[in-house]
Amino acid sequence: MALDSSKVRAAVSGAVSVGPTTSTPPTGTGGTITGFTDLGYVSDAGVTEARSRSTNEIHAWQGGALVRTLITSGALTYHFVLLETKLDTVKLFYGATVTSTVTDGSFVVIPTNTGGRQSFIVDVIDGAELIRTYIPQGEVTDVGDHVYVNSDPVGYDCTITAYPDSTLGANAKVWATALKS
């Protein structure tokens, strides 16, 4: 097996973008993204993709041997902390229905609001290489504490759950320029 250090990728930069589920989906790593809004700076922890599974182990009567493992459920989530305080990040974090015409800068907080299902694009950039993840049906299902302290930025800690999309036939689609032939 040949080792090739030029194929080692790092998430040097990137972007998290949000749009309505009716936004035009990306068709790959090239071209312009339309109908999505870049949510701005993300903390230096980047974006964490997590896949979780629940299983049911089937054991045989003979010696209690494990004979099969069934996947009973699974989830795909993306976690990140947004650093910019602007209308789009506040709307996403609070699930608020704030409009751009708010003149006094206020919004109401209802702890159970998620903002509903939206589409997301996560771009991971390493020089000329790009990994693009498209989530056609995502929703903010968890938020972190909102900490106000003089030693750290105000962050908007969000976890997005990617739901199955009937058109895509999956929860997300990923393109990577390094895998193009």
C-alpha positions in Angstrom: 0.0 0.0 0.0 1.4 3.4 -1.0 1.2 6.2 1.4 0.4 9.6 0.1 0.5 12.6 2.4 -1.0 14.9 -0.2 -4.3 13.1 0.4 -4.4 14.2 4.1 -7.2 16.7 4.5 -7.7 19.4 7.2 -10.7 21.6 7.8 -8.8 24.8 7.4 -11.9 26.9 6.7 -15.5 26.6 5.6 -19.0 27.8 5.9 -22.4 26.8 7.2 -25.3 28.1 5.2 -29.1 27.8 5.7 -32.1 28.2 3.4 -35.7 27.1 3.1 -36.3 23.5 2.1 -37.5 24.9 -1.3 -34.0 26.3 -2.0 -32.2 25.1 -5.1 -30.0 22.2 -4.0 -26.3 22.2 -4.9 -25.3 19.8 -7.7 -21.7 19.3 -6.6 -18.7 21.3 -5.4 -18.7 23.8 -8.2 -21.1 26.6 -9.1 -22.9 29.2 -7.2 -25.1 28.3 -4.2 -28.5 30.1 -4.5 -31.2 30.5 -1.9 -28.9 30.0 1.0 -27.5 32.4 3.6 -23.9 32.0 4.9 -24.2 32.1 8.7 -20.8 33.7 9.2 -18.0 32.9 11.5 -18.0 29.4 13.2 -15.9 28.9 16.4 -12.5 27.3 16.0 -14.0 23.9 17.1 -15.4 23.8 13.6 -18.4 21.5 12.7 -18.8 18.1 14.2 -20.7 15.5 12.2 -22.0 12.6 14.4 -23.7 9.4 13.3 -25.4 7.5 16.1 -27.0 4.1 16.1 -29.1 2.0 18.5 -28.8 -1.7 18.2 -30.5 -4.9 19.4 -28.2 -7.8 19.9 -29.6 -11.3 19.2 -28.1 -14.1 21.2 -28.5 -17.8 20.6 -29.7 -20.2 23.2 -26.7 -22.3 22.5 -24.0 -20.8 24.7 -25.4 -17.3 24.5 -23.4 -16.6 21.4 -24.0 -13.3 19.6 -25.5 -14.3 16.2 -26.7 -11.0 14.9 -26.9 -7.3 15.6 -29.9 -5.3 14.3 -29.7 -1.6 13.7 -33.0 -0.3 15.3 -32.5 3.4 14.8 -30.0 5.9 13.6 -29.4 9.6 13.6 -27.2 12.1 11.7 -26.4 15.4 13.4 -24.1 18.4 12.8 -22.9 20.6 15.7 -21.3 24.0 15.5 -21.1 27.3 17.4 -21.8 30.4 15.4 -20.0 33.5 16.5 -21.7 36.4 14.6 -24.7 38.1 16.3 -26.9 38.9 13.3 -30.5 38.3 12.3 -29.8 34.9 10.6 -27.9 33.4 13.6 -30.4 34.7 16.1 -33.3 33.2 14.1 -31.6 29.9 13.8 -30.5 29.6 17.5 -33.8 30.8 19.0 -36.1 29.4 16.3 -37.5 32.9 16.3 -39.7 34.4 13.7 -37.8 37.6 13.6 -38.1 39.6 10.4 -35.6 42.0 8.8 -38.1 44.8 9.4 -37.8 44.7 13.2 -36.9 48.3 14.1 -36.4 47.9 17.9 -34.1 44.8 17.6 -36.4 42.6 19.7 -37.7 39.1 19.5 -39.5 36.7 21.8 -38.0 33.5 23.2 -40.1 30.3 23.3 -37.9 27.4 24.5 -39.6 24.8 22.3 -39.3 26.7 19.0 -37.0 25.1 16.5 -37.6 27.3 13.5 -38.9 24.2 11.6 -37.2 22.3 8.9 -34.7 24.1 6.7 -31.9 23.1 4.3 -28.3 23.4 5.2 -25.0 23.3 3.3 -21.7 22.7 5.2 -18.6 23.5 3.2 -15.2 22.3 4.4 -12.2 23.9 2.7 -8.6 22.8 2.5 -6.8 24.9 -0.1 -8.2 23.9 -3.5 -10.0 21.0 -2.0 -13.7 21.2 -0.9 -16.0 18.8 0.9 -19.6 19.9 0.5 -22.5 18.4 2.6 -26.0 19.1 1.6 -28.8 18.5 4.2 -32.2 19.0 2.5 -34.3 18.5 5.6 -32.5 19.7 8.8 -33.8 21.1 12.0 -32.2 22.7 15.1 -32.9 20.0 17.7 -30.5 21.1 20.4 -28.9 24.4 21.5 -26.2 25.0 24.0 -26.1 27.5 26.9 -25.9 31.1 25.9 -23.0 32.4 28.1 -22.3 36.1 28.5 -18.8 36.7 29.8 -16.0 39.2 29.1 -13.4 36.5 28.1 -15.3 34.7 25.3 -17.4 35.7 22.4 -21.2 35.3 22.5 -21.8 32.1 20.7 -24.8 30.4 19.2 -24.3 26.7 19.9 -26.6 24.7 17.6 -27.1 21.0 16.8 -28.9 20.2 13.5 -30.6 16.9 13.0 -30.7 15.7 9.4 -33.9 13.9 8.5 -34.4 11.6 5.5 -35.4 13.4 2.4 -37.7 11.5 -0.1 -36.2 13.2 -3.2 -32.6 12.6 -2.2 -33.4 9.2 -0.7 -31.0 9.9 2.2 -30.4 12.3 5.1 -27.5 14.1 3.4 -25.3 14.1 0.3 -21.6 14.7 0.4 -19.3 15.7 -2.5 -15.5 15.8 -2.2 -13.3 17.3 -4.9 -10.5 14.9 -3.8 -12.7 12.0 -4.9 -13.4 13.2 -8.4 -11.9 10.9 -11.1 
